[in-house]
Amino acid sequence: MPVAARVYCSIPAGVLACLVLAGCAGRGYPTRAPSPVKAGYNTRDLIDPLAQPDADRLGDTAALAQAADRYRRAFKPDKMPPKRSVLCLSGGGAYGAYSAGVLYGWTCRGDRPEFDVVTGISTGALIAPFAFLGPRYDRQMQEFYTTLESRDVFRLRVVRGLFTEALADNAPLARKIDETLTPEFVCELAAEHRKGRRLYVGTTELDARRFVFWDIGEIAGRGTPQDRELIKHILLGSSAIPGFFPPARIPVEVDGRRYVERHVDGGVSQALFFRPPYVPPDRAADSSVDSLYGTDVYALVAGKLYADPEVHRPRALAIAAGSASAVLYAQTRGDLTRLWTVCQLTGMNYHMTAIPAEFPAPRSGTEFRAAEMTLMFNEGARRIQAGTAWRTTPPGAEPGESHLKRAGTNLMYQPPDAVPAFGPEGAPIPPGSVVK
């Protein structure tokens, strides 16, 4: 993750191979029921009949774009839709300290909105409930991301893990989540859901290899101890790096029969995700409500957009690990670019922040060190308060982010902030020349 890339690339190559080879069984509800896939179902066709229609309606970007176009053609300042905001939190392990710092500093600056929708994946899923409930939980979020050490999150057991469910035991993280997810906390999530605000957490269903997003507020609103337990396992599953942490086993019923799904890191499927604000069914036909025009979308990337250079040992597994990391970084940039495109089509306002390229971030996202996380937290808070955190352009649009084109092998070194090496017409500038 620079996002997932920052986590996976930090795992030693030999361990990475084990992630591929090791079997996965999950911590969770004690049951031996088979998975829907093992029973012969195509998970693509397993829907929640109460939730799916809403997802389909709110995911109709073509209709949303048409509504935005109606606003553009008949623009009247007094007829603008209500101002709304959506927060999208990416995965990234320990790099989530940066995202938490941005939110904390945003509160200190005094203009942090009450988000209509918060979505989270992996470490973003752990931040999302705090962000959803607002600044009153900033101190708790700060403590979580500036005092943790690896022993507070997981315990490695590599040798045993080769023949069991995972290379690490995330029981310490499960206890942390359980301590945070008190009955009172869950009741607050439900209360905000009833106001029309939405909190979504993304996971990957392991057997189907498909992305699933969970309506946490809807689950919290049912008010039973089983639902609190379900939310805990969703958060654990969303942050479970496949093979490194055990999948979360979540029981489901299909046409009255009981099965068990295994859910792992949502970052396997998507780096981050967007959902529109909720629209009550009885108002869905009102274009002044269902248009996204003017909505502020904030994407918080827990990591860098581009990997820091790193020498890879001349070994097959090390090269494979580095290449997999590059794919995951590219996935993050692709997801951000798609989000930017949706914003352009629907008239939403795109804002994105990530750890700056020049910041000396640690190389490992799976090693939790309080001192390093505090530095990332402080950097996020500093940048948002200085007004330098957000950018409105997609990845690839800033200096130094374009693809590298070569017509030969005679190269020169030119950092992004250096004097341009080419003049207005594209001709090379001779060394020592003065650029006007």
C-alpha positions as CSV (number, residue, x, y, z in Angstrom):
1,M,0.0,0.0,0.0
2,P,1.7,3.3,-0.3
3,V,-0.9,2.2,0.6
4,A,-0.5,-1.6,0.2
5,A,2.7,-1.3,-1.7
6,R,4.5,0.3,1.3
7,V,3.4,-2.7,3.4
8,Y,4.1,-5.5,1.1
9,C,7.4,-4.2,-0.2
10,S,8.6,-4.0,3.4
11,I,8.1,-7.8,4.0
12,P,11.4,-9.7,3.3
13,A,11.4,-11.5,0.0
14,G,11.5,-15.0,1.6
15,V,8.5,-14.0,3.8
16,L,6.7,-12.7,0.7
17,A,7.0,-16.1,-0.9
18,C,5.6,-17.6,2.2
19,L,2.6,-15.3,1.9
20,V,1.9,-16.8,-1.5
21,L,2.4,-20.4,-0.3
22,A,1.0,-20.4,3.2
23,G,-2.5,-21.5,3.8
24,C,-5.0,-19.0,5.4
25,A,-7.5,-19.9,8.0
26,G,-9.1,-17.1,10.1
27,R,-9.5,-15.8,13.5
28,G,-13.1,-15.3,14.1
29,Y,-16.3,-17.1,14.9
30,P,-15.7,-20.8,15.8
31,T,-17.4,-22.6,13.0
32,R,-16.5,-25.3,10.4
33,A,-19.1,-24.3,7.9
34,P,-17.8,-24.2,4.3
35,S,-17.4,-21.0,2.3
36,P,-20.1,-20.1,-0.3
37,V,-17.5,-20.7,-3.1
38,K,-16.6,-24.2,-1.8
39,A,-20.3,-24.9,-1.8
40,G,-20.5,-24.0,-5.5
41,Y,-21.7,-20.5,-5.5
42,N,-20.4,-17.6,-7.6
43,T,-19.9,-15.0,-4.9
44,R,-20.6,-12.3,-7.6
45,D,-24.2,-13.3,-7.5
46,L,-24.6,-13.3,-3.7
47,I,-26.3,-10.0,-2.8
48,D,-27.8,-8.5,0.3
49,P,-31.3,-7.8,-0.9
50,L,-31.8,-5.0,1.6
51,A,-28.5,-3.2,0.8
52,Q,-27.7,-3.8,-2.9
53,P,-30.5,-1.7,-4.5
54,D,-29.2,1.3,-2.6
55,A,-25.6,0.6,-3.7
56,D,-26.7,0.2,-7.3
57,R,-28.6,3.5,-7.2
58,L,-25.9,5.5,-5.6
59,G,-23.3,3.9,-7.9
60,D,-25.0,5.1,-11.1
61,T,-22.3,7.6,-12.1
62,A,-24.0,8.2,-15.5
63,A,-27.1,9.4,-13.8
64,L,-25.1,11.5,-11.4
65,A,-23.2,13.1,-14.3
66,Q,-26.5,13.9,-16.0
67,A,-27.8,15.6,-12.9
68,A,-24.6,17.6,-12.7
69,D,-25.0,18.6,-16.3
70,R,-28.5,19.9,-15.5
71,Y,-27.0,22.1,-12.8
72,R,-24.4,23.5,-15.2
73,R,-27.0,24.4,-17.8
74,A,-29.5,25.9,-15.4
75,F,-27.1,27.3,-12.8
76,K,-28.7,29.4,-10.1
77,P,-26.7,30.3,-7.0
78,D,-29.8,30.0,-4.8
79,K,-30.6,26.5,-6.2
80,M,-27.3,24.9,-5.5
81,P,-27.5,21.5,-3.7
82,P,-26.5,21.5,-0.1
83,K,-22.7,21.4,0.5
84,R,-21.6,17.9,1.3
85,S,-18.2,16.2,1.8
86,V,-16.8,12.7,1.4
87,L,-13.6,11.4,3.1
88,C,-11.8,8.5,1.5
89,L,-9.1,6.9,3.6
90,S,-6.5,4.5,2.0
91,G,-4.6,1.6,3.6
92,G,-1.0,1.8,4.5
93,G,-0.2,0.2,7.9
94,A,1.9,2.4,10.1
95,Y,1.7,5.2,7.4
96,G,-1.8,5.7,8.6
97,A,-0.2,8.0,11.2
98,Y,0.1,10.6,8.4
99,S,-3.6,10.5,7.7
100,A,-4.4,10.7,11.4
101,G,-2.2,13.7,11.7
102,V,-3.9,15.5,8.8
103,L,-7.3,15.0,10.5
104,Y,-5.9,16.2,13.8
105,G,-4.3,19.3,12.3
106,W,-7.4,20.0,10.3
107,T,-9.4,20.2,13.6
108,C,-6.7,22.5,15.0
109,R,-7.1,24.7,12.0
110,G,-10.8,25.1,12.7
111,D,-12.4,24.3,9.3
112,R,-12.7,20.5,9.3
113,P,-16.1,19.6,8.0
114,E,-18.5,17.0,9.4
115,F,-18.2,14.4,6.6
116,D,-21.4,13.1,5.1
117,V,-19.6,9.9,4.1
118,V,-16.4,8.3,5.4
119,T,-14.9,5.3,3.6
120,G,-11.8,3.3,4.8
121,I,-9.6,0.4,3.9
122,S,-7.1,-1.4,6.1
123,T,-5.4,1.2,8.4
124,G,-7.9,3.7,6.9
125,A,-10.7,1.4,8.2
126,L,-9.3,1.8,11.7
127,I,-9.1,5.6,11.3
128,A,-12.6,5.8,9.7
129,P,-14.8,5.4,12.8
130,F,-12.8,8.2,14.6
131,A,-13.0,10.5,11.6
132,F,-16.7,9.7,11.3
133,L,-17.6,10.6,14.9
134,G,-15.6,13.8,14.7
135,P,-13.0,15.8,16.6
136,R,-14.1,14.6,20.0
137,Y,-12.1,11.4,19.2
138,D,-9.0,13.1,17.9
139,R,-7.0,12.5,21.1
140,Q,-7.9,8.8,21.0
141,M,-6.8,8.6,17.4
142,Q,-3.6,10.5,18.1
143,E,-2.8,8.1,20.9
144,F,-3.4,5.1,18.7
145,Y,-1.1,6.3,16.0
146,T,1.7,7.8,18.1
147,T,2.2,5.4,20.9
148,L,1.8,1.9,19.3
149,E,4.7,-0.5,18.9
150,S,4.7,-3.6,16.8
151,R,4.0,-5.7,19.8
152,D,0.8,-3.8,20.3
153,V,-0.4,-4.9,16.9
154,F,0.9,-8.4,16.2
155,R,3.3,-11.1,17.2
156,L,5.4,-12.8,14.5
157,R,5.5,-16.6,14.4
158,V,7.1,-17.2,11.0
159,V,8.1,-20.9,11.4
160,R,4.8,-21.9,12.8
161,G,3.0,-19.7,10.4
162,L,4.4,-21.6,7.4
163,F,2.2,-24.6,8.3
164,T,-0.8,-22.8,9.8
165,E,-3.0,-19.8,9.2
166,A,-0.7,-16.8,9.0
167,L,2.8,-15.6,9.7
168,A,1.7,-13.3,12.5
169,D,-0.9,-13.3,15.2
170,N,-3.0,-10.1,15.3
171,A,-4.6,-10.8,18.6
172,P,-3.1,-7.6,20.1
173,L,-4.8,-5.5,17.4
174,A,-8.0,-7.4,18.0
175,R,-7.8,-6.4,21.7
176,K,-7.2,-2.8,20.8
177,I,-10.2,-2.7,18.5
178,D,-12.3,-4.4,21.2
179,E,-11.3,-1.7,23.7
180,T,-12.2,1.0,21.3
181,L,-15.4,-0.5,20.0
182,T,-17.4,-0.1,23.3
183,P,-21.2,-0.5,23.3
184,E,-21.4,3.3,23.7
185,F,-19.1,3.9,20.7
186,V,-21.3,1.6,18.6
187,C,-24.4,3.5,19.7
188,E,-22.8,6.8,18.5
189,L,-22.1,5.2,15.1
190,A,-25.8,4.2,14.9
191,A,-27.0,7.7,15.9
192,E,-25.0,9.4,13.2
193,H,-26.2,6.8,10.7
194,R,-29.8,7.7,11.6
195,K,-29.0,11.3,10.7
196,G,-28.2,10.2,7.1
197,R,-24.4,10.1,7.4
198,R,-22.7,7.0,6.2
199,L,-19.6,5.0,7.3
200,Y,-18.3,2.3,4.9
201,V,-15.4,-0.2,5.4
202,G,-13.9,-2.2,2.5
203,T,-12.7,-5.8,2.6
204,T,-11.7,-8.5,0.0
205,E,-13.6,-11.8,0.1
206,L,-10.8,-14.2,-0.1
207,D,-12.3,-17.1,-2.1
208,A,-14.1,-14.9,-4.6
209,R,-11.3,-12.3,-4.8
210,R,-13.9,-9.5,-4.9
211,F,-14.2,-6.2,-3.1
212,V,-17.0,-5.9,-0.5
213,F,-17.9,-2.7,1.3
214,W,-19.8,-2.8,4.6
215,D,-22.4,-0.3,5.9
216,I,-21.0,0.0,9.4
217,G,-23.7,2.4,10.6
218,E,-26.5,0.1,9.4
219,I,-25.0,-2.8,11.3
220,A,-24.4,-0.7,14.4
221,G,-28.1,0.4,14.3
222,R,-29.4,-3.1,14.9
223,G,-28.1,-2.8,18.5
224,T,-27.2,-6.5,19.3
225,P,-23.9,-7.8,20.8
226,Q,-23.5,-10.0,17.7
227,D,-23.4,-6.8,15.5
228,R,-20.7,-5.3,17.6
229,E,-18.7,-8.5,17.1
230,L,-19.4,-8.3,13.4
231,I,-18.0,-4.8,13.1
232,K,-14.9,-5.8,15.0
233,H,-14.3,-8.7,12.6
234,I,-14.9,-6.4,9.6
235,L,-12.2,-4.0,10.9
236,L,-9.8,-6.9,11.5
237,G,-10.5,-8.3,8.1
238,S,-10.0,-5.0,6.3
239,S,-6.5,-4.7,7.9
240,A,-5.5,-8.4,7.4
241,I,-2.6,-8.6,4.9
242,P,-3.2,-12.0,3.3
243,G,-0.9,-14.6,4.8
244,F,0.6,-12.2,7.2
245,F,-2.5,-11.7,9.3
246,P,-5.2,-14.4,9.5
247,P,-8.4,-13.6,7.5
248,A,-11.5,-12.7,9.4
249,R,-14.1,-15.5,9.3
250,I,-17.6,-14.0,8.9
251,P,-20.7,-16.3,8.9
252,V,-23.3,-15.6,6.3
253,E,-26.5,-17.2,5.3
254,V,-27.4,-18.0,1.6
255,D,-31.0,-18.9,1.1
256,G,-31.3,-20.0,4.7
257,R,-28.1,-22.2,4.8
258,R,-25.1,-21.2,6.9
259,Y,-21.7,-20.6,5.3
260,V,-18.5,-18.8,6.3
261,E,-16.7,-16.2,4.2
262,R,-13.0,-15.2,4.8
263,H,-12.3,-11.5,4.5
264,V,-8.8,-10.0,4.1
265,D,-7.3,-6.6,3.4
266,G,-9.5,-4.4,1.2
267,G,-6.3,-2.9,-0.3
268,V,-5.9,-6.2,-2.2
269,S,-8.8,-5.1,-4.4
270,Q,-8.7,-1.3,-4.1
271,A,-6.4,1.3,-2.6
272,L,-9.3,3.4,-1.5
273,F,-13.0,3.9,-2.6
274,F,-15.7,6.5,-3.0
275,R,-19.4,6.3,-2.1
276,P,-21.8,9.2,-2.7
277,P,-23.8,10.7,0.1
278,Y,-26.9,8.9,1.1
279,V,-30.2,9.9,-0.6
280,P,-33.5,8.8,1.0
281,P,-35.5,6.7,-1.5
282,D,-38.5,9.0,-1.3
283,R,-36.3,11.9,-2.5
284,A,-34.1,10.1,-5.1
285,A,-36.1,11.6,-8.0
286,D,-35.3,15.2,-6.8
287,S,-32.3,16.3,-8.8
288,S,-31.5,19.0,-6.2
289,V,-30.8,16.1,-3.8
290,D,-29.2,13.3,-5.8
291,S,-26.7,15.5,-7.7
292,L,-23.1,15.5,-6.5
293,Y,-22.4,18.9,-8.0
294,G,-20.2,20.9,-5.6
295,T,-19.5,18.0,-3.2
296,D,-16.0,18.1,-1.7
297,V,-14.1,14.8,-2.0
298,Y,-11.0,14.4,0.2
299,A,-8.7,11.4,-0.5
300,L,-6.1,10.7,2.3
301,V,-3.3,8.4,1.1
302,A,-1.4,6.7,3.9
303,G,1.9,6.6,2.0
304,K,3.7,8.1,-0.9
305,L,2.4,8.2,-4.5
306,Y,5.7,6.9,-5.9
307,A,8.0,4.4,-4.3
308,D,11.3,5.6,-3.0
309,P,14.2,4.1,-5.0
310,E,15.6,0.9,-3.4
311,V,18.4,-1.4,-4.5
312,H,17.0,-5.0,-4.8
313,R,19.3,-8.0,-4.2
314,P,20.0,-10.0,-7.4
315,R,17.7,-12.8,-6.2
316,A,14.4,-14.0,-7.9
317,L,12.2,-13.5,-4.8
318,A,13.6,-10.0,-4.1
319,I,13.0,-9.0,-7.6
320,A,9.5,-10.5,-7.5
321,A,8.7,-8.6,-4.3
322,G,9.9,-5.3,-5.8
323,S,7.9,-5.8,-8.9
324,A,4.7,-6.6,-6.9
325,S,5.3,-3.4,-4.9
326,A,5.4,-1.4,-8.2
327,V,2.1,-2.9,-9.2
328,L,0.4,-1.9,-6.0
329,Y,1.7,1.7,-6.2
330,A,0.4,1.8,-9.7
331,Q,-3.0,0.5,-8.5
332,T,-3.2,3.4,-6.0
333,R,-2.4,6.0,-8.6
334,G,-5.0,4.4,-10.9
335,D,-7.7,4.5,-8.2
336,L,-6.9,8.1,-7.5
337,T,-7.0,9.0,-11.2
338,R,-10.4,7.3,-11.5
339,L,-11.7,9.2,-8.5
340,W,-10.4,12.5,-10.1
341,T,-12.2,11.6,-13.4
342,V,-15.5,10.9,-11.5
343,C,-15.2,14.3,-9.9
344,Q,-14.7,16.0,-13.3
345,L,-17.7,14.2,-14.7
346,T,-20.0,15.0,-11.8
347,G,-18.8,18.5,-10.8
348,M,-17.4,17.4,-7.5
349,N,-14.3,19.1,-6.0
350,Y,-11.3,16.7,-5.8
351,H,-8.7,17.1,-3.0
352,M,-5.9,14.6,-2.3
353,T,-3.0,14.4,0.1
354,A,-0.1,11.9,0.5
355,I,3.2,11.8,2.3
356,P,5.4,14.2,0.4
357,A,8.1,12.6,-1.8
358,E,10.9,14.4,0.1
359,F,9.7,13.3,3.6
360,P,12.1,10.6,5.0
361,A,9.3,8.0,5.7
362,P,10.4,4.7,7.1
363,R,10.6,1.9,4.6
364,S,8.4,-0.6,6.5
365,G,4.6,-0.2,6.9
366,T,4.3,-3.3,9.0
367,E,6.7,-2.2,11.7
368,F,5.0,0.1,14.2
369,R,7.5,2.3,15.9
370,A,6.1,5.1,18.0
371,A,8.9,7.6,17.3
372,E,8.6,7.2,13.5
373,M,4.8,7.3,13.5
374,T,4.9,10.4,15.6
375,L,7.0,12.1,13.0
376,M,4.5,11.2,10.3
377,F,1.6,12.3,12.4
378,N,3.3,15.6,13.0
379,E,4.0,16.0,9.3
380,G,0.4,15.5,8.4
381,A,-0.7,18.0,11.0
382,R,1.9,20.5,9.9
383,R,1.0,20.4,6.2
384,I,-2.7,20.8,6.7
385,Q,-2.2,23.7,9.1
386,A,0.3,25.3,6.7
387,G,-2.2,25.0,3.8
388,T,0.1,22.8,1.7
389,A,-1.5,19.4,2.2
390,W,-4.1,19.3,-0.6
391,R,-3.6,19.0,-4.3
392,T,-6.4,19.1,-6.9
393,T,-4.6,17.3,-9.7
394,P,-4.4,13.5,-10.4
395,P,-1.2,11.5,-10.1
396,G,1.1,12.2,-13.0
397,A,0.1,15.8,-13.4
398,E,2.8,17.4,-11.2
399,P,6.5,18.1,-12.0
400,G,8.5,14.9,-11.9
401,E,5.5,12.6,-12.2
402,S,5.3,12.1,-15.9
403,H,6.3,8.8,-17.5
404,L,9.9,8.4,-18.4
405,K,10.4,8.4,-22.2
406,R,13.8,7.4,-23.7
407,A,15.1,7.4,-27.3
408,G,18.5,6.3,-26.2
409,T,20.8,5.7,-23.2
410,N,22.6,9.0,-22.9
411,L,21.0,10.3,-19.7
412,M,21.4,13.3,-17.4
413,Y,20.4,13.9,-13.7
414,Q,17.6,16.5,-13.2
415,P,15.6,16.6,-9.9
416,P,12.0,17.9,-10.2
417,D,12.9,21.2,-8.6
418,A,15.9,21.8,-10.8
419,V,16.2,24.3,-13.6
420,P,14.5,22.9,-16.7
421,A,16.9,21.1,-19.1
422,F,14.8,22.1,-22.2
423,G,13.8,25.4,-23.6
424,P,10.3,26.5,-24.8
425,E,10.6,24.7,-28.1
426,G,11.9,21.5,-26.5
427,A,15.5,22.1,-27.5
428,P,18.2,21.1,-25.0
429,I,19.7,24.0,-23.1
430,P,23.5,24.1,-23.2
431,P,25.3,23.6,-19.8
432,G,25.9,26.9,-18.2
433,S,23.2,28.8,-20.1
434,V,20.9,31.2,-18.2
435,V,17.2,30.3,-18.4
436,K,15.1,33.4,-18.8
